[in-house]
Amino acid sequence: MEVSKYEIIDELYNVLKDRRINPVEGSYTNYLFNKGLDKILKKIGEESCEVVIAGKNNIKEDTIAEISDLFYHVMVLMCSQDISTDDILDELKKRSTKIANQKPDRKPIEVV
Ligand SMILES: N=c1c2ncn([C@@H]3O[C@H](COP(=O)(O)OP(=O)(O)OP(=O)(O)O)[C@@H](O)[C@H]3O)c2ncn1[C@@H]1O[C@H](COP(=O)(O)O)[C@@H](O)[C@H]1O
């Protein structure tokens, strides 16, 4: 069954988790897991730089591609450290009450 684009992040995370348990020959994810944390972090550093360069060049499709690469590598890190997509969504949800530059748990200033 085809997953919708709204489910793709969870789907990708599940594929990465599955690669950890059931390695697949030729899998790039398994290559990263086998190389270990330093390699995963190095890739995140590289991909981050590529996002910066693409953003600076201001070519939307290149920036989308580089952000997607970064997303994937960050998810490999999350998976390797048992950080779930829910952990991130919960954190973002907590921050959604943030207004301007206030701390999230601070009561918003009443606008009169
Ligand atoms: N989303 C991605 C994804 N994004 C980027 N990449 C890989 O990330 C690598 C980045 O390219 P680089 O040129 O920077 O790196 P490289 O030269 O290939 O390798 P190194 O620098 O790491 O030695 C490429 O090999 C891409 O194929 C990805 N590989 C896998 N996925 C997803 O992960 C799933 C499982 O993939 P496998 O683990 O390969 O089966 C796939 O179905 C996809 O959904």
The ligand as a Gaussian input file, in Angstrom:
#p B3LYP/6-31G(d) Opt

LIG

0 1
 N       16.310000       9.025000       1.997000
 C       17.316000       8.351000       1.770000
 C       18.553000       8.961000       1.352000
 N       18.893000      10.255000       1.147000
 C       20.183000      10.242000       0.777000
 N       20.670000       8.974000       0.747000
 C       22.001000       8.516000       0.395000
 O       22.931000       9.371000       0.986000
 C       24.130000       9.328000       0.227000
 C       24.679000      10.735000       0.209000
 O       25.491000      10.895000      -0.888000
 P       26.978000      11.404000      -0.749000
 O       27.453000      11.617000      -2.134000
 O       27.033000      12.539000       0.209000
 O       27.673000      10.185000      -0.049000
 P       28.450000       8.974000      -0.733000
 O       29.612000       9.499000      -1.499000
 O       27.464000       8.092000      -1.479000
 O       28.949000       8.143000       0.527000
 P       29.890000       8.592000       1.763000
 O       30.311000      10.026000       1.604000
 O       28.968000       8.412000       2.942000
 O       31.005000       7.605000       1.808000
 C       23.772000       8.775000      -1.154000
 O       24.357000       7.496000      -1.296000
 C       22.251000       8.664000      -1.104000
 O       21.781000       7.517000      -1.772000
 C       19.676000       8.152000       1.126000
 N       19.652000       6.804000       1.285000
 C       18.495000       6.246000       1.676000
 N       17.341000       6.950000       1.911000
 C       16.090000       6.280000       2.370000
 O       16.449000       5.161000       3.141000
 C       15.774000       4.011000       2.631000
 C       16.657000       2.807000       2.813000
 O       17.793000       2.946000       1.993000
 P       18.933000       1.841000       2.021000
 O       19.397000       1.767000       3.420000
 O       19.995000       2.304000       1.073000
 O       18.282000       0.556000       1.590000
 C       15.495000       4.328000       1.165000
 O       14.376000       3.624000       0.717000
 C       15.197000       5.802000       1.222000
 O       13.841000       5.967000       1.619000

